[in-house]
Each structure stands twice: as C-alpha cells, then as structure tokens.
Amino acid sequence: MAEKATIVVESGDFDKLYSALIIGNGALAMGMEASMFFTFFGLLRLKKGQLDKGPLSRMHFGGLGKWMIKRRMRKANAASLERMLKDFVELGGKIMACDMTMEIMGVTKENLRDDRISDYCAVGS
C-alpha cells in the first residue's frame, strides 16, 4: 500500500500555497498518494481567477514584494501556481474543498474551479 500525504491549505498567501504545491507534487513524484484540503483563506484561492491573487505572507510591500518574487521566479524558470496545480491534479493528486468553509464564507460551487476540485467534503472525509 502506498504511503499517503494530506496537506491542509488554510492560508491564501502566494508563497504558502506555492510551498504546499511543491510538497504535494514531491509526494506524488515519490509514489505517494497525495491530497490537499483547502479551507478558509486557502479555499479562496480555488475561486475562478483567484489562484495567483494572494499576497506574500511577509515583505508584501504593497504588491512590490510579490512582483519581485514572481520576476525572480520567471528568471529561474520556476513553474507558475497554475502549472503546479495542473501538474498536481494530472499526477493523481486530489484537491478537496471544505464545504463548511464554503458555507461560512458564502462560497458556492459555481464560484470555484470545478476543473481542479476532486471533492467537496468535510475534514473527516
């Protein structure tokens, strides 16, 4: 039986989401089953057109910090968040959206990226 990893994505910060996707893709590349449970502000990044909209967790500088990081990422040929998420799903990773958070924050399935979400569920799923 394959080892399993579940990553809780509770922050919508750009760098924290990027880190979670690096770990998730790494787990899949090592033959593990991997899932990501998006809740609270992390869930908001799964809204249509919002994946890349989160601020940096530190040194945001009114958007300048994120611009600088993204520029350095392009120079280093680092994959975008969209590419990382696409790869995660294509490699067999599961994206789970917290339905309780959806209710609390007024988010509907129609607001979310249904093309990437595997399941709408509670934490015990």
OpenMM code with the backbone's topology and positions (N, CA, C; nanometers):
from openmm import Vec3, app, unit

residues = "MET ALA GLU LYS ALA THR ILE VAL VAL GLU SER GLY ASP PHE ASP LYS LEU TYR SER ALA LEU ILE ILE GLY ASN GLY ALA LEU ALA MET GLY MET GLU ALA SER MET PHE PHE THR PHE PHE GLY LEU LEU ARG LEU LYS LYS GLY GLN LEU ASP LYS GLY PRO LEU SER ARG MET HIS PHE GLY GLY LEU GLY LYS TRP MET ILE LYS ARG ARG MET ARG LYS ALA ASN ALA ALA SER LEU GLU ARG MET LEU LYS ASP PHE VAL GLU LEU GLY GLY LYS ILE MET ALA CYS ASP MET THR MET GLU ILE MET GLY VAL THR LYS GLU ASN LEU ARG ASP ASP ARG ILE SER ASP TYR CYS ALA VAL GLY SER".split()
positions = [
    Vec3(0.0840, -0.1171, 0.0000),
    Vec3(0.0000, 0.0000, 0.0000),
    Vec3(0.0893, 0.1244, 0.0000),
    Vec3(0.0529, 0.2212, -0.0820),
    Vec3(0.1311, 0.3450, -0.0937),
    Vec3(0.1165, 0.4310, 0.0317),
    Vec3(0.2233, 0.5022, 0.0653),
    Vec3(0.2154, 0.5990, 0.1740),
    Vec3(0.1271, 0.7138, 0.1283),
    Vec3(0.0683, 0.7841, 0.2251),
    Vec3(-0.0246, 0.8917, 0.1931),
    Vec3(0.0193, 1.0217, 0.2588),
    Vec3(-0.0126, 1.1315, 0.1921),
    Vec3(0.0129, 1.2644, 0.2478),
    Vec3(-0.1097, 1.3510, 0.2235),
    Vec3(-0.1515, 1.4209, 0.3272),
    Vec3(-0.2588, 1.5195, 0.3135),
    Vec3(-0.2050, 1.6525, 0.3638),
    Vec3(-0.2179, 1.7535, 0.2815),
    Vec3(-0.1689, 1.8874, 0.3145),
    Vec3(-0.2907, 1.9765, 0.3363),
    Vec3(-0.2941, 2.0428, 0.4507),
    Vec3(-0.4023, 2.1366, 0.4803),
    Vec3(-0.3583, 2.2745, 0.4317),
    Vec3(-0.4366, 2.3309, 0.3402),
    Vec3(-0.4073, 2.4638, 0.2854),
    Vec3(-0.5096, 2.5603, 0.3448),
    Vec3(-0.4688, 2.6295, 0.4527),
    Vec3(-0.5601, 2.7200, 0.5217),
    Vec3(-0.5250, 2.8660, 0.4978),
    Vec3(-0.4155, 2.8897, 0.4297),
    Vec3(-0.3723, 3.0261, 0.4002),
    Vec3(-0.3845, 3.0525, 0.2506),
    Vec3(-0.4223, 3.1728, 0.2173),
    Vec3(-0.4294, 3.2123, 0.0773),
    Vec3(-0.3053, 3.2859, 0.0311),
    Vec3(-0.2017, 3.2907, 0.1155),
    Vec3(-0.0792, 3.3610, 0.0791),
    Vec3(-0.0088, 3.2900, -0.0361),
    Vec3(0.0392, 3.3675, -0.1308),
    Vec3(0.1043, 3.3169, -0.2515),
    Vec3(0.2147, 3.2170, -0.2195),
    Vec3(0.3070, 3.2556, -0.1306),
    Vec3(0.4223, 3.1708, -0.1013),
    Vec3(0.3843, 3.0444, -0.0249),
    Vec3(0.2853, 3.0525, 0.0610),
    Vec3(0.2427, 2.9337, 0.1362),
    Vec3(0.1719, 2.8340, 0.0445),
    Vec3(0.0921, 2.8837, -0.0491),
    Vec3(0.0268, 2.7950, -0.1454),
    Vec3(0.1311, 2.7315, -0.2367),
    Vec3(0.2273, 2.8092, -0.2806),
    Vec3(0.3343, 2.7562, -0.3656),
    Vec3(0.4104, 2.6448, -0.2935),
    Vec3(0.4423, 2.6688, -0.1668),
    Vec3(0.5134, 2.5668, -0.0877),
    Vec3(0.4307, 2.4395, -0.0738),
    Vec3(0.3016, 2.4541, -0.0492),
    Vec3(0.2138, 2.3371, -0.0360),
    Vec3(0.2112, 2.2567, -0.1662),
    Vec3(0.2087, 2.3258, -0.2798),
    Vec3(0.2074, 2.2561, -0.4084),
    Vec3(0.3416, 2.1888, -0.4371),
    Vec3(0.4509, 2.2487, -0.3951),
    Vec3(0.5825, 2.1845, -0.4102),
    Vec3(0.5848, 2.0540, -0.3313),
    Vec3(0.5390, 2.0586, -0.2069),
    Vec3(0.5368, 1.9382, -0.1235),
    Vec3(0.4420, 1.8337, -0.1825),
    Vec3(0.3237, 1.8758, -0.2255),
    Vec3(0.2273, 1.7822, -0.2845),
    Vec3(0.2798, 1.7153, -0.4094),
    Vec3(0.3384, 1.7937, -0.5001),
    Vec3(0.3947, 1.7358, -0.6225),
    Vec3(0.5132, 1.6462, -0.5909),
    Vec3(0.5927, 1.6836, -0.4914),
    Vec3(0.7046, 1.5994, -0.4497),
    Vec3(0.6572, 1.4648, -0.3969),
    Vec3(0.5507, 1.4670, -0.3168),
    Vec3(0.4948, 1.3423, -0.2642),
    Vec3(0.4469, 1.2522, -0.3777),
    Vec3(0.3777, 1.3103, -0.4745),
    Vec3(0.3303, 1.2314, -0.5891),
    Vec3(0.4464, 1.1746, -0.6686),
    Vec3(0.5507, 1.2544, -0.6878),
    Vec3(0.6688, 1.2090, -0.7624),
    Vec3(0.7398, 1.0934, -0.6922),
    Vec3(0.7252, 1.0851, -0.5595),
    Vec3(0.7864, 0.9763, -0.4826),
    Vec3(0.6941, 0.8550, -0.4716),
    Vec3(0.5824, 0.8570, -0.5438),
    Vec3(0.4925, 0.7421, -0.5452),
    Vec3(0.3885, 0.7416, -0.4351),
    Vec3(0.3776, 0.8505, -0.3615),
    Vec3(0.2785, 0.8581, -0.2539),
    Vec3(0.1433, 0.9024, -0.3095),
    Vec3(0.0370, 0.8694, -0.2383),
    Vec3(-0.0934, 0.9276, -0.2659),
    Vec3(-0.0956, 1.0624, -0.1952),
    Vec3(-0.1408, 1.1663, -0.2641),
    Vec3(-0.1392, 1.2991, -0.2039),
    Vec3(-0.2725, 1.3699, -0.2250),
    Vec3(-0.3138, 1.4391, -0.1214),
    Vec3(-0.4339, 1.5214, -0.1313),
    Vec3(-0.4069, 1.6544, -0.0631),
    Vec3(-0.4808, 1.7547, -0.1057),
    Vec3(-0.4713, 1.8872, -0.0468),
    Vec3(-0.6121, 1.9288, -0.0060),
    Vec3(-0.6272, 1.9632, 0.1221),
    Vec3(-0.7558, 2.0038, 0.1779),
    Vec3(-0.7551, 2.1555, 0.1920),
    Vec3(-0.8334, 2.2249, 0.1097),
    Vec3(-0.8390, 2.3703, 0.1087),
    Vec3(-0.9503, 2.4191, 0.1999),
    Vec3(-0.9142, 2.5029, 0.2962),
    Vec3(-1.0105, 2.5550, 0.3917),
    Vec3(-0.9814, 2.7030, 0.4184),
    Vec3(-1.0786, 2.7745, 0.4686),
    Vec3(-1.0702, 2.9170, 0.4994),
    Vec3(-1.0035, 2.9943, 0.3861),
    Vec3(-0.9018, 3.0746, 0.4135),
    Vec3(-0.8480, 3.1632, 0.3102),
    Vec3(-0.7763, 3.0875, 0.2000),
    Vec3(-0.7326, 2.9661, 0.2266),
    Vec3(-0.6771, 2.8814, 0.1213),
    Vec3(-0.7834, 2.8467, 0.0188),
    Vec3(-0.9043, 2.8220, 0.0649),
    Vec3(-1.0153, 2.7889, -0.0249),
    Vec3(-1.0407, 2.9014, -0.1241),
    Vec3(-1.0225, 3.0253, -0.0819),
    Vec3(-1.0477, 3.1392, -0.1708),
    Vec3(-0.9561, 3.1387, -0.2929),
    Vec3(-0.8407, 3.0738, -0.2838),
    Vec3(-0.7506, 3.0660, -0.3988),
    Vec3(-0.8063, 2.9718, -0.5055),
    Vec3(-0.9044, 2.8877, -0.4703),
    Vec3(-0.9659, 2.7981, -0.5688),
    Vec3(-1.0831, 2.8639, -0.6413),
    Vec3(-1.1129, 2.9883, -0.6049),
    Vec3(-1.2167, 3.0604, -0.6786),
    Vec3(-1.1652, 3.0903, -0.8192),
    Vec3(-1.2553, 3.0933, -0.9146),
    Vec3(-1.2182, 3.1201, -1.0535),
    Vec3(-1.1402, 3.2511, -1.0621),
    Vec3(-1.0224, 3.2450, -1.1243),
    Vec3(-0.9402, 3.3628, -1.1453),
    Vec3(-0.8668, 3.4139, -1.0224),
    Vec3(-0.8646, 3.3377, -0.9130),
    Vec3(-0.8045, 3.3855, -0.7882),
    Vec3(-0.6802, 3.3093, -0.7431),
    Vec3(-0.6388, 3.2074, -0.8155),
    Vec3(-0.5274, 3.1237, -0.7711),
    Vec3(-0.4019, 3.2062, -0.7422),
    Vec3(-0.3724, 3.2993, -0.8264),
    Vec3(-0.2490, 3.3775, -0.8184),
    Vec3(-0.2669, 3.5111, -0.7454),
    Vec3(-0.3814, 3.5345, -0.6861),
    Vec3(-0.4144, 3.6667, -0.6309),
    Vec3(-0.3719, 3.6888, -0.4862),
    Vec3(-0.3282, 3.5877, -0.4170),
    Vec3(-0.2922, 3.6040, -0.2768),
    Vec3(-0.1665, 3.6863, -0.2574),
    Vec3(-0.1572, 3.7555, -0.1447),
    Vec3(-0.0367, 3.8334, -0.1141),
    Vec3(0.0757, 3.7418, -0.0671),
    Vec3(0.1947, 3.7965, -0.0545),
    Vec3(0.3028, 3.7246, 0.0126),
    Vec3(0.2735, 3.7238, 0.1613),
    Vec3(0.3218, 3.6235, 0.2316),
    Vec3(0.2987, 3.6176, 0.3759),
    Vec3(0.3828, 3.7213, 0.4496),
    Vec3(0.4950, 3.7589, 0.3930),
    Vec3(0.5835, 3.8606, 0.4520),
    Vec3(0.6415, 3.9457, 0.3383),
    Vec3(0.6879, 4.0607, 0.3742),
    Vec3(0.7527, 4.1503, 0.2792),
    Vec3(0.6676, 4.1771, 0.1548),
    Vec3(0.5390, 4.2002, 0.1756),
    Vec3(0.4487, 4.2242, 0.0638),
    Vec3(0.4738, 4.3617, 0.0006),
    Vec3(0.5024, 4.4606, 0.0815),
    Vec3(0.5350, 4.5966, 0.0353),
    Vec3(0.4327, 4.6513, -0.0646),
    Vec3(0.3049, 4.6338, -0.0322),
    Vec3(0.2003, 4.6875, -0.1196),
    Vec3(0.1980, 4.6265, -0.2581),
    Vec3(0.2422, 4.5034, -0.2714),
    Vec3(0.2426, 4.4342, -0.4002),
    Vec3(0.3794, 4.4285, -0.4660),
    Vec3(0.4702, 4.5151, -0.4262),
    Vec3(0.6034, 4.5177, -0.4856),
    Vec3(0.6824, 4.3902, -0.4543),
    Vec3(0.6690, 4.3402, -0.3326),
    Vec3(0.7398, 4.2181, -0.2943),
    Vec3(0.6978, 4.0995, -0.3800),
    Vec3(0.5686, 4.0864, -0.4029),
    Vec3(0.5191, 3.9754, -0.4847),
    Vec3(0.5666, 3.9909, -0.6295),
    Vec3(0.5656, 4.1125, -0.6800),
    Vec3(0.6134, 4.1380, -0.8154),
    Vec3(0.7601, 4.0958, -0.8276),
    Vec3(0.8412, 4.1313, -0.7269),
    Vec3(0.9827, 4.0958, -0.7285),
    Vec3(1.0029, 3.9445, -0.7234),
    Vec3(0.9271, 3.8778, -0.6376),
    Vec3(0.9378, 3.7307, -0.6271),
    Vec3(0.8976, 3.6651, -0.7589),
    Vec3(0.7864, 3.7090, -0.8175),
    Vec3(0.7409, 3.6495, -0.9438),
    Vec3(0.8423, 3.6745, -1.0554),
    Vec3(0.9037, 3.7906, -1.0548),
    Vec3(1.0057, 3.8220, -1.1547),
    Vec3(1.1258, 3.7279, -1.1391),
    Vec3(1.1693, 3.7071, -1.0163),
    Vec3(1.2812, 3.6154, -0.9911),
    Vec3(1.2434, 3.4719, -1.0283),
    Vec3(1.1174, 3.4348, -1.0042),
    Vec3(1.0707, 3.3004, -1.0402),
    Vec3(1.0753, 3.2817, -1.1921),
    Vec3(1.0321, 3.3833, -1.2664),
    Vec3(1.0376, 3.3745, -1.4126),
    Vec3(1.1818, 3.3586, -1.4606),
    Vec3(1.2743, 3.4370, -1.4025),
    Vec3(1.4160, 3.4275, -1.4405),
    Vec3(1.4719, 3.2894, -1.4095),
    Vec3(1.4253, 3.2281, -1.3012),
    Vec3(1.4720, 3.0943, -1.2621),
    Vec3(1.3947, 2.9839, -1.3338),
    Vec3(1.3009, 3.0239, -1.4202),
    Vec3(1.2166, 2.9289, -1.4938),
    Vec3(1.1356, 2.8391, -1.3998),
    Vec3(1.0919, 2.8960, -1.2876),
    Vec3(1.0090, 2.8219, -1.1916),
    Vec3(0.8657, 2.8138, -1.2451),
    Vec3(0.8002, 2.7042, -1.2179),
    Vec3(0.6622, 2.6847, -1.2635),
    Vec3(0.5674, 2.7815, -1.1919),
    Vec3(0.4648, 2.8228, -1.2620),
    Vec3(0.3626, 2.9101, -1.2041),
    Vec3(0.2726, 2.8293, -1.1103),
    Vec3(0.1949, 2.8997, -1.0293),
    Vec3(0.0970, 2.8308, -0.9437),
    Vec3(0.0005, 2.7493, -1.0286),
    Vec3(-0.0442, 2.8068, -1.1388),
    Vec3(-0.1379, 2.7357, -1.2270),
    Vec3(-0.0763, 2.6063, -1.2777),
    Vec3(0.0483, 2.6111, -1.3186),
    Vec3(0.1172, 2.4913, -1.3674),
    Vec3(0.1351, 2.3887, -1.2563),
    Vec3(0.1716, 2.4368, -1.1370),
    Vec3(0.1893, 2.3468, -1.0223),
    Vec3(0.0585, 2.2758, -0.9877),
    Vec3(-0.0518, 2.3500, -0.9885),
    Vec3(-0.1825, 2.2905, -0.9580),
    Vec3(-0.2228, 2.1911, -1.0668),
    Vec3(-0.2030, 2.2284, -1.1914),
    Vec3(-0.2346, 2.1398, -1.3047),
    Vec3(-0.1550, 2.0097, -1.2943),
    Vec3(-0.0246, 2.0224, -1.2680),
    Vec3(0.0601, 1.9035, -1.2549),
    Vec3(0.0136, 1.8157, -1.1391),
    Vec3(-0.0207, 1.8777, -1.0269),
    Vec3(-0.0660, 1.8023, -0.9100),
    Vec3(-0.1871, 1.7161, -0.9453),
    Vec3(-0.2839, 1.7761, -1.0112),
    Vec3(-0.4059, 1.7024, -1.0483),
    Vec3(-0.3749, 1.5953, -1.1532),
    Vec3(-0.2948, 1.6297, -1.2535),
    Vec3(-0.2620, 1.5329, -1.3590),
    Vec3(-0.1795, 1.4148, -1.3075),
    Vec3(-0.1014, 1.4369, -1.2029),
    Vec3(-0.0226, 1.3282, -1.1434),
    Vec3(-0.1062, 1.2413, -1.0484),
    Vec3(-0.2337, 1.2755, -1.0324),
    Vec3(-0.3226, 1.1944, -0.9497),
    Vec3(-0.3531, 1.2521, -0.8132),
    Vec3(-0.3068, 1.3734, -0.7868),
    Vec3(-0.3363, 1.4378, -0.6590),
    Vec3(-0.4834, 1.4759, -0.6491),
    Vec3(-0.5347, 1.4758, -0.5291),
    Vec3(-0.6750, 1.5097, -0.5045),
    Vec3(-0.6842, 1.6473, -0.4387),
    Vec3(-0.7705, 1.7303, -0.4919),
    Vec3(-0.7985, 1.8620, -0.4349),
    Vec3(-0.9353, 1.8546, -0.3686),
    Vec3(-0.9380, 1.8818, -0.2380),
    Vec3(-1.0632, 1.8762, -0.1623),
    Vec3(-1.0977, 2.0163, -0.1116),
    Vec3(-1.2209, 2.0571, -0.1339),
    Vec3(-1.2692, 2.1873, -0.0884),
    Vec3(-1.3571, 2.1668, 0.0343),
    Vec3(-1.3302, 2.2404, 0.1409),
    Vec3(-1.4046, 2.2277, 0.2661),
    Vec3(-1.5444, 2.2883, 0.2507),
    Vec3(-1.6454, 2.2019, 0.2587),
    Vec3(-1.7816, 2.2518, 0.2405),
    Vec3(-1.8297, 2.3379, 0.3578),
    Vec3(-1.7773, 2.3155, 0.4780),
    Vec3(-1.8137, 2.4002, 0.5911),
    Vec3(-1.7615, 2.5430, 0.5690),
    Vec3(-1.6375, 2.5533, 0.5219),
    Vec3(-1.5812, 2.6850, 0.4914),
    Vec3(-1.6602, 2.7527, 0.3808),
    Vec3(-1.7029, 2.6748, 0.2824),
    Vec3(-1.7835, 2.7315, 0.1746),
    Vec3(-1.9089, 2.7968, 0.2314),
    Vec3(-1.9744, 2.7278, 0.3242),
    Vec3(-2.0959, 2.7814, 0.3847),
    Vec3(-2.0654, 2.9061, 0.4684),
    Vec3(-1.9619, 2.9002, 0.5504),
    Vec3(-1.9263, 3.0131, 0.6371),
    Vec3(-1.8906, 3.1370, 0.5558),
    Vec3(-1.8139, 3.1176, 0.4472),
    Vec3(-1.7623, 3.2310, 0.3706),
    Vec3(-1.8492, 3.2663, 0.2501),
    Vec3(-1.9623, 3.1978, 0.2361),
    Vec3(-2.0540, 3.2306, 0.1270),
    Vec3(-2.0015, 3.1959, -0.0109),
    Vec3(-1.9217, 3.0901, -0.0199),
    Vec3(-1.8654, 3.0464, -0.1474),
    Vec3(-1.9511, 2.9321, -0.2015),
    Vec3(-1.9868, 2.9391, -0.3285),
    Vec3(-2.0659, 2.8328, -0.3901),
    Vec3(-1.9788, 2.7529, -0.4878),
    Vec3(-2.0245, 2.6352, -0.5236),
    Vec3(-1.9512, 2.5529, -0.6208),
    Vec3(-1.9329, 2.6279, -0.7525),
    Vec3(-2.0302, 2.7101, -0.7877),
    Vec3(-2.0226, 2.7861, -0.9120),
    Vec3(-1.9090, 2.8888, -0.9090),
    Vec3(-1.8670, 2.9312, -0.7889),
    Vec3(-1.7562, 3.0271, -0.7738),
    Vec3(-1.6203, 2.9601, -0.7892),
    Vec3(-1.6140, 2.8273, -0.7740),
    Vec3(-1.4866, 2.7561, -0.7639),
    Vec3(-1.4451, 2.6882, -0.8938),
    Vec3(-1.3167, 2.6549, -0.9009),
    Vec3(-1.2561, 2.5877, -1.0161),
    Vec3(-1.2933, 2.4401, -1.0162),
    Vec3(-1.4064, 2.4090, -1.0678),
    Vec3(-1.4538, 2.2709, -1.0700),
    Vec3(-1.3610, 2.1804, -1.1521),
    Vec3(-1.2836, 2.2385, -1.2439),
    Vec3(-1.1922, 2.1596, -1.3267),
    Vec3(-1.0752, 2.1031, -1.2475),
    Vec3(-1.0515, 2.1540, -1.1271),
    Vec3(-0.9391, 2.1085, -1.0462),
    Vec3(-0.9823, 2.0386, -0.9169),
    Vec3(-1.1041, 2.0632, -0.8731),
    Vec3(-1.1505, 2.0104, -0.7436),
    Vec3(-1.2011, 1.8677, -0.7595),
    Vec3(-1.1479, 1.7791, -0.6749),
    Vec3(-1.1870, 1.6374, -0.6785),
    Vec3(-1.3108, 1.6116, -0.5940),
    Vec3(-1.3243, 1.6852, -0.4813),
    Vec3(-1.4335, 1.6563, -0.3885),
    Vec3(-1.4646, 1.7793, -0.3040),
    Vec3(-1.5912, 1.7935, -0.2710),
    Vec3(-1.6381, 1.8937, -0.1755),
    Vec3(-1.6739, 1.8146, -0.0513),
    Vec3(-1.6046, 1.8392, 0.0595),
    Vec3(-1.6197, 1.7489, 0.1721),
    Vec3(-1.5869, 1.8170, 0.3052),
    Vec3(-1.6014, 1.7400, 0.4110),
    Vec3(-1.5644, 1.7851, 0.5456),
    Vec3(-1.4285, 1.7265, 0.5798),
    Vec3(-1.3719, 1.7734, 0.6880),
    Vec3(-1.2366, 1.7330, 0.7259),
    Vec3(-1.2250, 1.5826, 0.7498),
    Vec3(-1.3289, 1.5162, 0.7886),
    Vec3(-1.3230, 1.3726, 0.8167),
    Vec3(-1.3348, 1.2845, 0.6933),
    Vec3(-1.3382, 1.3420, 0.5758),
    Vec3(-1.3599, 1.2634, 0.4526),
    Vec3(-1.2366, 1.1877, 0.4106),
] * unit.nanometer
topology = app.Topology()
chain = topology.addChain("A")
for resn in residues:
    res = topology.addResidue(resn, chain)
    for name in ("N", "CA", "C"):
        topology.addAtom(name, app.Element.getBySymbol(name[0]), res)
